[in-house]
Amino acid sequence: LVSELVDNTEMKCMDYRGTFMKHSFLWTDPVDKAFERFLSDGTHDLVEDFTEEGMGFREIMDRVGVDIGPPMPPLARFDRQIARFEQMKQDLSGLRTPTDIHWLRINAQPVKVTLVSFAERWEEKFTGYLKQFAEDRIASFVGFIGAVRAGLGP
């Protein structure tokens, strides 16, 4: 009877461990490498299918000195990843701690807090990239506008 209880407790503890292990990529995969893989998959230019006088949008922008940035995945893919990490943070935050498994009390609060911070780090990788990408494009366009204004004179 006691050994059955211990075995059952161990099995339930392993199940509880699985709650956290399904997020193991948060600490086992390097966020930078995973993000680089994300960026290299399914990339495209900001503006596609635009030509004028035989030149594509990127060629035109390069010619006038506007940096439109590297090709990147569609914004919908970014949105899905950001929403995934946001949901993950909410799910992890909602886990009840401590939890009792038969006679054993498990305080997983430190693990929960750490996993939420890992999920935030992953989410910030995606949101930070988009923020920096937008800021860089704006700066490039502002520089272009300033150069054109200076060229046009007072």
Steps between C-alpha positions, in 0.01 A plus 500: 500500500780745588704411193189547283447846649866589439481371142176689437649816651807465278280458193295809587820695565626402155170618351537830687858529375363461145302820554831684504697280262268578210661845512856363518601673177490826699818400681652237269489686166714811460251781435733678255553192282131413503416856403754495216335181369163674523631801305646285224181303437245637252648846462381763258547870434272757659359590161472235231357492151577866440698607197551832337700543183629145539627551855366330812421687820826398670704617201320835499552549872867403474543748217356789702688399816215366712576186700189281504676237707553133442224271377306358792218255577142625468371705793230238561774251595643752747152552639448127551830465684436803720149374581645154575743637756237728651266202544786295641572771759135508601476121522817474709394787726167328556653177630406440861794486739565338730329182391436188702549155355375259762725556801756707309481879471687650203583868493565568133474878536872560423474282188179672394651848540813398310301350212285813473818710479639266230175534302525880536854487367386304194205733446725805529728356233212516250348830614840665536598401147180649357545818701860542388408414141228768496724760666779434250263533204357825639850639553593407145192672357555808718856519370374470144242775554767724654731444204223574251401816685859620505528425128185693422623810680302756698 
